[in-house]
Amino acid sequence: MSFTKGDLLTKTRKLVHGLAKAKPVWLKAMEKSPPAVFPRAEKKVERICLPEDVYINKFYKKHPESLHEDPIKICDFDPTPSRIFGCRVLELKEQGVGEEEAIDVADAEYRQLKKSKKKAYKRLKEIARIRGTKPPQNPYPSAIKEIQAEEKKYVHDRFFNPRILEMVDRLKEQHDAEMQDRGRA
């Protein structure tokens, strides 16, 4: 008997009738007014494919580091560089430019944008250094650096928190004791 199919009500009834579970308090009420059943798709749902997806894949093949440096932020309204690249290639193709040339132009624009962002941040740091203030946070951080910044506190704790150091010492002692016991055996 497979319990992978069916809704909560059906699964619970089977468990109760099979004496695998005590009858829950809510079962009677749920049987009187069962939840709505939504129709299921008869075949596998097709993947949504946009016209620029072909060029986005080519972009990631050309710039694999961009997968990690340019994260997709769900709450952000700005499109990712890969999507900008794909849309730009389509736009150039509509203007009558060949596909390879359109890809080259969009790639050059991406590289120029990336270079200008780095240059702008470098200039911001120089200005902060001249003023004698702390340099601002990078407005264009990579996803990896954002994750590392979040983890920095925990890494610091790992080496300097007395409770964690005490636990590490205990683990080392246990490990040494186990190694000595193995040596005697």
Salt bridges, closest charged atoms under 4 A:
GLU31 OE2 - ARG13 NE 3.23
GLU52 OE2 - ARG83 NH1 2.74
ASP53 OD1 - ARG83 NH1 3.64
GLU65 OE2 - HIS63 ND1 3.71
GLU65 OE2 - LYS114 NZ 3.82
GLU69 OE1 - LYS114 NZ 3.17
GLU91 OE2 - ARG88 NH1 2.67
GLU99 OE2 - LYS58 NZ 2.99
ASP104 OD1 - LYS62 NZ 3.96
ASP107 OD2 - LYS62 NZ 3.60
ASP107 OD1 - HIS63 NE2 2.50
ASP107 OD2 - ARG111 NE 3.05
GLU109 OE1 - ARG88 NE 2.80
GLU126 OE1 - ARG123 NH1 3.34
GLU146 OE2 - LYS73 NZ 3.47
GLU166 OE2 - ARG170 NH2 3.44
ASP181 OD1 - ARG184 NH1 3.78
